[in-house]
């Protein structure tokens, strides 16, 4: 099928998609949350080389043997969820199956999983889902559309050196396998608020058009759990049937990492980014961003009406890295004091300024002053500010006019990641 026909087929079958009332409610809750934690974890953590290690030379059959030594004795779902909740995050997205094909739950579709394939023998996803439900944290599930170890997955642009037999490619077989696994995830692990796909980009749609039958898969998800949203990290404009738009390593409207070519849609938005440089655990990557940088990125995302999904790569022992825990604690301290200006807010009514951005909640406008050049900032004239005061202390802040713009005179304040002024508009 040509690319045009393939896209036409997808559009014709799914263009009439209208989110259910349940999905619309999930979208609202999702947007209100503003902050989630991404977890990239699998047997690749044992190599300490990041989640793409298998793509760079190892043979799949040798790589898979690592499962026999995977024993994450320090994994504790309650400790994970507590640390994440205390950071002010409202949801977790975990990799259930990454590109190396290893399933982090007790799947009936393969023995290459955390229960059947390792001496650990525990269903970490079951434990995590139960703990999320207990602590009131929403759960999203990452699921890879590509697979570097299964012969029936049609050869794409990656995973060409792992030893798979391209002659055994069988899309119908692979598609059935994925949908049976998704059915397991959506029927055996409690309420799942979103399925987060990745890997569509593995096939070059300009050179080798490939019909992923996303419309059928999305329909299955919405049928199994009517409140479950669909997200796809395909770096394209949203496809019919999707409920969230993802931007990787960039805020909407930016493309510094080379993944965000898409337009900004009306869907709820999410940017995913790393604390250090990698998604999965890499032993040499200790270049963690400082808490101030992470807090400011969260604020900038909120100013664009966007959620931040901030990644952690757990160690092979099942422990969250100490550096990540330290940053979670610092973010949590800030969110405890200032979360009201982030949660349940809309994005700024004006573009980001040199001094920072703003968030809005009804007639309350929060000016997030992060990098002022002097003791005053200029707020664009499309906002009518009636009065202003320091968010934390409640002290009145002086306002003057400069043409149509409002000049906000900054009081003396401590050097913080974000000095917040609340305005009545």
C-alpha positions as CSV (number, residue, x, y, z in Angstrom):
1,X,0.0,0.0,0.0
2,X,1.4,3.5,-0.9
3,X,2.0,6.1,1.8
4,X,-0.9,8.1,0.5
5,X,-3.3,5.1,0.6
6,X,-2.0,4.1,4.0
7,X,-2.6,7.5,5.5
8,X,-6.0,7.7,3.7
9,X,-7.0,4.4,5.2
10,X,-6.0,5.6,8.7
11,X,-7.8,8.9,8.2
12,X,-11.0,7.3,6.8
13,X,-11.4,4.8,9.6
14,X,-10.4,7.0,12.5
15,X,-11.1,10.6,11.4
16,X,-14.5,10.5,13.0
17,X,-13.0,9.7,16.4
18,X,-14.5,11.7,19.2
19,X,-13.1,11.3,22.7
20,X,-15.6,9.6,25.1
21,X,-16.8,11.5,28.2
22,X,-14.5,9.2,30.2
23,X,-11.4,10.2,28.1
24,X,-12.4,13.9,28.3
25,X,-12.4,13.6,32.0
26,X,-9.0,11.9,31.9
27,X,-7.7,14.6,29.7
28,X,-8.8,17.2,32.2
29,X,-7.2,15.4,35.2
30,X,-4.1,14.9,33.2
31,X,-3.8,18.6,32.3
32,X,-4.5,19.6,35.9
33,X,-1.7,17.3,37.1
34,X,1.1,19.1,35.2
35,X,3.9,16.9,36.6
36,X,4.7,13.2,36.2
37,X,7.7,10.9,36.5
38,X,8.9,8.7,33.6
39,X,10.6,5.4,34.6
40,X,12.8,3.7,32.0
41,X,13.7,0.3,33.5
42,X,14.4,-3.2,32.1
43,X,17.3,-5.7,31.8
44,X,19.2,-3.1,29.9
45,X,19.9,-1.5,33.3
46,X,22.3,-4.4,34.0
47,X,24.7,-3.3,31.3
48,X,24.8,0.3,32.5
49,X,24.8,1.6,29.0
50,X,21.3,3.0,28.5
51,X,18.1,1.6,27.1
52,X,19.4,1.4,23.5
53,X,22.4,-0.9,24.3
54,X,21.1,-3.9,22.3
55,X,20.9,-1.7,19.1
56,X,24.7,-1.1,19.2
57,X,26.2,-4.6,18.5
58,X,25.1,-7.4,20.9
59,X,23.3,-10.4,19.5
60,X,19.7,-10.7,20.8
61,X,20.2,-14.3,22.0
62,X,23.2,-13.4,24.1
63,X,21.6,-10.2,25.3
64,X,18.5,-12.1,26.4
65,X,20.6,-14.3,28.7
66,X,21.1,-11.3,31.0
67,X,17.5,-11.9,32.2
68,X,18.7,-15.0,34.1
69,X,20.8,-12.7,36.3
70,X,18.3,-9.9,36.8
71,X,17.4,-9.8,40.5
72,X,16.4,-6.3,41.5
73,X,16.4,-7.0,45.3
74,X,16.1,-3.3,46.2
75,X,12.9,-2.7,44.2
76,X,10.2,-1.4,46.6
77,X,7.0,-0.1,45.0
78,X,5.9,1.7,48.1
79,X,9.3,3.6,48.4
80,X,9.2,4.5,44.7
81,X,5.7,5.8,44.7
82,X,6.2,7.7,48.0
83,X,9.3,9.4,46.7
84,X,7.5,10.4,43.5
85,X,4.4,11.5,45.3
86,X,6.4,13.6,47.8
87,X,8.1,15.3,44.8
88,X,4.7,16.7,43.8
89,X,4.3,14.4,40.8
90,X,0.8,13.2,40.1
91,X,1.4,10.3,37.8
92,X,4.0,7.7,36.8
93,X,4.7,6.4,33.3
94,X,6.8,3.2,33.3
95,X,8.3,1.2,30.4
96,X,6.4,-2.1,30.3
97,X,8.2,-3.3,27.2
98,X,11.0,-1.3,25.6
99,X,12.6,-1.9,22.2
100,X,14.6,-4.9,23.5
101,X,11.3,-6.8,23.8
102,X,11.6,-7.7,27.5
103,X,8.3,-7.5,29.3
104,X,8.2,-6.0,32.8
105,X,5.1,-7.9,33.8
106,X,3.8,-11.5,33.9
107,X,2.8,-11.8,30.3
108,X,1.3,-15.0,28.9
109,X,2.7,-14.2,25.5
110,X,6.4,-14.9,26.2
111,X,8.7,-16.3,28.9
112,X,11.0,-13.4,28.2
113,X,9.6,-11.4,31.1
114,X,10.2,-10.4,34.7
115,X,8.3,-13.3,36.2
116,X,9.2,-16.3,33.9
117,X,12.6,-15.2,32.7
118,X,14.4,-14.0,35.8
119,X,15.2,-15.5,39.2
120,X,13.4,-12.5,40.8
121,X,10.1,-13.9,39.7
122,X,8.0,-11.0,40.9
123,X,5.5,-9.0,38.8
124,X,6.9,-5.5,39.4
125,X,4.1,-3.9,37.3
126,X,1.5,-5.5,39.5
127,X,3.2,-4.3,42.6
128,X,3.6,-0.8,41.2
129,X,0.0,-0.6,39.9
130,X,-1.4,-1.6,43.3
131,X,0.8,0.9,45.1
132,X,-0.2,3.7,42.7
133,X,-3.8,3.0,43.4
134,X,-3.1,2.9,47.2
135,X,-1.4,6.3,47.1
136,X,-3.6,8.0,44.6
137,X,-1.0,8.3,41.8
138,X,-2.3,7.8,38.2
139,X,-0.5,5.2,36.1
140,X,0.5,5.4,32.5
141,X,2.2,2.6,30.6
142,X,4.9,3.0,28.0
143,X,4.8,0.3,25.3
144,X,7.2,-0.1,22.4
145,X,5.8,-0.5,18.9
146,X,9.1,-2.0,17.7
147,X,11.0,-5.0,18.8
148,X,14.7,-5.9,18.3
149,X,14.4,-9.6,19.3
150,X,11.3,-10.9,17.7
151,X,11.6,-12.3,14.1
152,X,8.0,-11.5,13.3
153,X,8.6,-7.7,13.7
154,X,9.2,-6.4,10.2
155,X,12.8,-5.0,9.8
156,X,12.9,-1.2,10.4
157,X,15.7,1.3,10.6
158,X,17.0,0.1,14.0
159,X,18.0,-3.3,15.5
160,X,19.6,-4.5,12.3
161,X,22.6,-6.1,14.0
162,X,20.8,-8.2,16.7
163,X,20.6,-11.4,14.7
164,X,16.9,-11.5,13.8
165,X,15.8,-13.3,10.6
166,X,14.1,-10.7,8.3
167,X,12.8,-13.6,6.3
168,X,10.4,-14.5,9.1
169,X,8.8,-11.1,9.3
170,X,5.1,-11.5,9.8
171,X,3.2,-8.3,10.6
172,X,-0.2,-10.0,11.3
173,X,1.6,-12.2,13.9
174,X,3.4,-9.3,15.5
175,X,0.3,-7.1,15.5
176,X,-1.7,-9.9,17.2
177,X,1.0,-10.3,19.8
178,X,1.0,-6.6,20.7
179,X,-2.7,-6.4,21.0
180,X,-2.9,-9.5,23.2
181,X,-0.2,-7.9,25.5
182,X,-2.1,-4.6,25.5
183,X,-5.2,-6.5,26.5
184,X,-3.3,-8.1,29.4
185,X,-2.2,-4.7,30.6
186,X,-5.6,-3.1,30.3
187,X,-7.5,-6.0,32.0
188,X,-5.1,-7.2,34.7
189,X,-3.4,-4.1,36.2
190,X,-6.2,-1.8,37.4
191,X,-7.0,1.6,36.0
192,X,-4.5,2.7,33.4
193,X,-4.9,6.4,32.5
194,X,-2.8,6.3,29.3
195,X,-0.9,4.0,26.9
196,X,2.3,5.8,25.8
197,X,3.5,4.4,22.5
198,X,7.0,4.7,21.0
199,X,8.7,3.4,17.9
200,X,6.5,4.4,15.0
201,X,9.4,6.3,13.6
202,X,11.3,3.0,13.1
203,X,9.9,2.8,9.5
204,X,10.8,5.5,7.1
205,X,7.3,6.4,5.9
206,X,8.7,8.3,2.9
207,X,10.7,5.3,1.5
208,X,9.0,2.2,2.9
209,X,5.4,3.1,3.8
210,X,4.1,0.8,6.5
211,X,0.5,0.5,7.8
212,X,0.7,0.1,11.6
213,X,-3.1,-0.3,11.9
214,X,-3.1,2.3,14.7
215,X,-6.8,2.9,14.3
216,X,-7.6,-0.7,15.2
217,X,-5.2,-0.6,18.1
218,X,-6.4,2.7,19.5
219,X,-10.0,1.5,19.2
220,X,-9.1,-1.7,21.2
221,X,-7.5,0.5,24.0
222,X,-10.5,2.8,24.2
223,X,-12.8,-0.3,24.3
224,X,-10.9,-2.1,27.0
225,X,-10.7,0.9,29.3
226,X,-13.0,3.8,28.1
227,X,-11.1,6.3,30.3
228,X,-7.7,5.3,29.0
229,X,-6.0,7.9,26.8
230,X,-3.7,7.2,23.9
231,X,-0.4,9.0,23.3
232,X,2.2,8.3,20.7
233,X,5.8,9.6,20.6
234,X,5.9,9.5,16.8
235,X,7.2,13.1,16.4
236,X,4.3,13.9,13.9
237,X,1.1,15.9,14.1
238,X,-1.4,13.9,16.2
239,X,-3.1,11.0,14.4
240,X,-6.8,10.4,14.8
241,X,-7.6,8.5,17.9
242,X,-4.8,10.1,20.0
243,X,-5.7,12.0,23.2
244,X,-2.3,13.5,24.2
245,X,0.4,15.2,22.1
246,X,4.0,14.4,23.1
247,X,7.1,16.5,22.6
248,X,10.5,14.8,23.3
249,X,13.3,16.7,25.0
250,X,11.7,20.0,24.0
251,X,9.0,22.4,25.0
252,X,6.2,22.8,22.5
253,X,7.3,25.2,19.8
254,X,11.0,24.4,20.2
255,X,13.2,21.8,18.4
256,X,16.6,21.9,19.9
257,X,16.9,18.1,20.1
258,X,15.7,17.5,16.6
259,X,12.6,15.4,17.5
260,X,9.9,18.1,17.5
261,X,8.9,18.9,14.0
262,X,5.1,18.8,14.7
263,X,2.6,21.6,15.0
264,X,1.1,22.3,18.4
265,X,-2.4,20.8,18.6
266,X,-5.4,21.5,20.8
267,X,-4.8,18.2,22.6
268,X,-3.4,18.1,26.2
269,X,0.4,18.5,25.8
270,X,3.3,16.8,27.5
271,X,7.1,17.2,27.2
272,X,9.3,14.4,28.3
273,X,12.8,15.0,29.4
274,X,15.7,13.5,31.4
275,X,17.2,14.4,34.7
276,X,20.7,13.6,33.3
277,X,21.5,12.6,29.7
278,X,20.0,9.1,29.2
279,X,16.6,7.6,29.7
280,X,17.8,4.2,30.9
281,X,20.5,3.7,33.6
282,X,24.0,4.6,32.3
283,X,26.7,4.2,34.9
284,X,28.9,6.9,33.4
285,X,26.1,9.4,33.1
286,X,26.2,11.4,36.4
287,X,25.6,14.7,34.6
288,X,22.3,15.4,36.5
289,X,20.6,18.8,36.0
290,X,20.5,20.8,39.2
291,X,17.2,21.3,41.0
292,X,16.9,24.9,40.0
293,X,17.1,24.0,36.3
294,X,14.5,21.2,36.7
295,X,12.1,23.4,38.6
296,X,12.4,26.2,36.0
297,X,11.8,23.7,33.2
298,X,8.6,22.5,35.0
299,X,7.5,26.1,35.4
300,X,8.3,26.9,31.7
301,X,6.3,23.9,30.7
302,X,3.3,25.0,32.8
303,X,3.6,28.4,31.3
304,X,2.9,26.8,27.9
305,X,0.0,24.8,29.3
306,X,2.1,21.6,29.1
307,X,2.9,18.7,31.5
308,X,6.4,17.7,32.3
309,X,7.2,14.0,32.3
310,X,10.6,13.9,34.0
311,X,12.6,10.7,33.6
312,X,14.5,8.5,36.1
313,X,16.5,5.4,35.1
314,X,16.5,3.0,38.0
315,X,19.6,1.0,38.8
316,X,19.7,-2.8,38.1
317,X,19.2,-3.4,41.8
318,X,15.8,-1.7,41.6
319,X,16.9,1.4,43.5
320,X,16.3,4.9,42.3
321,X,19.7,6.6,41.9
322,X,20.6,8.8,44.9
323,X,21.1,11.8,42.7
324,X,17.5,11.4,41.3
325,X,16.1,11.1,44.8
326,X,17.9,14.2,45.9
327,X,16.3,16.1,43.0
328,X,12.9,14.7,43.7
329,X,13.1,15.9,47.3
330,X,14.2,19.4,46.2
331,X,11.4,19.6,43.6
332,X,8.9,18.4,46.2
333,X,9.9,21.0,48.7
334,X,9.3,23.7,46.1
335,X,6.1,22.2,44.9
336,X,4.8,22.0,48.5
337,X,5.2,25.7,48.8
338,X,4.3,26.8,45.2
339,X,2.3,23.9,43.6
340,X,-0.9,26.0,43.7
341,X,0.6,28.1,40.9
342,X,1.3,25.0,38.8
343,X,-1.5,22.5,39.4
344,X,-4.9,23.0,37.7
345,X,-3.6,26.1,35.8
346,X,-3.8,27.3,32.3
347,X,-0.8,28.4,30.3
348,X,0.3,32.0,30.1
349,X,-1.9,34.5,28.2
350,X,1.3,36.0,26.7
351,X,4.5,34.5,25.3
352,X,7.4,33.7,27.5
353,X,9.4,36.7,28.4
354,X,13.1,37.2,29.1
355,X,12.3,37.3,32.8
356,X,10.1,34.2,32.8
357,X,6.5,33.2,32.2
358,X,3.1,33.0,33.9
359,X,0.3,30.6,34.7
360,X,-3.3,31.4,35.2
361,X,-6.2,30.1,37.4
362,X,-9.4,32.0,36.7
363,X,-8.8,35.7,37.5
364,X,-5.5,34.8,39.3
365,X,-2.4,35.3,37.2
366,X,0.9,34.0,38.6
367,X,4.0,35.7,37.3
368,X,7.0,33.3,37.5
369,X,10.0,35.6,37.7
370,X,13.1,33.5,37.1
371,X,15.7,35.7,35.3
372,X,14.9,39.4,35.8
373,X,17.4,41.8,34.3
374,X,16.8,44.5,37.0
375,X,14.3,45.3,39.7
376,X,11.3,45.6,37.4
377,X,9.6,43.5,34.8
378,X,7.3,44.4,31.9
379,X,4.1,42.5,31.4
380,X,2.6,42.6,27.9
381,X,-0.4,44.9,27.4
382,X,-2.9,42.2,26.6
383,X,-3.3,41.5,30.3
384,X,-5.1,44.0,32.6
385,X,-3.6,43.7,36.0
386,X,-5.7,45.2,38.8
387,X,-3.4,44.6,41.7
388,X,-0.4,42.4,42.6
389,X,1.3,41.0,45.7
390,X,4.0,38.5,46.6
391,X,2.6,35.0,46.4
392,X,4.4,33.7,49.5
393,X,4.1,36.7,51.8
394,X,1.1,38.5,50.5
395,X,2.9,41.8,50.5
396,X,1.6,44.4,48.0
397,X,3.7,44.9,44.9
398,X,3.8,48.3,43.2
399,X,2.5,48.6,39.6
400,X,3.0,51.4,37.0
401,X,2.2,51.7,33.3
402,X,4.4,51.9,30.3
403,X,2.2,52.5,27.4
404,X,-0.1,49.5,27.2
405,X,2.2,47.4,29.3
406,X,2.3,47.0,33.1
407,X,5.5,47.5,34.9
408,X,5.8,45.3,38.0
409,X,8.3,46.7,40.5
410,X,10.1,43.8,42.1
411,X,10.6,43.9,45.9
412,X,13.9,42.7,47.3
413,X,13.8,38.9,47.4
414,X,16.0,35.9,48.0
415,X,17.6,34.3,45.0
416,X,15.2,31.5,44.2
417,X,14.5,29.3,41.2
418,X,11.3,31.3,40.8
419,X,10.0,34.4,42.5
420,X,6.2,34.4,42.2
421,X,4.0,37.4,42.1
422,X,0.2,36.8,42.2
423,X,-1.9,39.3,40.2
424,X,-5.7,39.9,40.1
425,X,-6.8,40.3,36.5
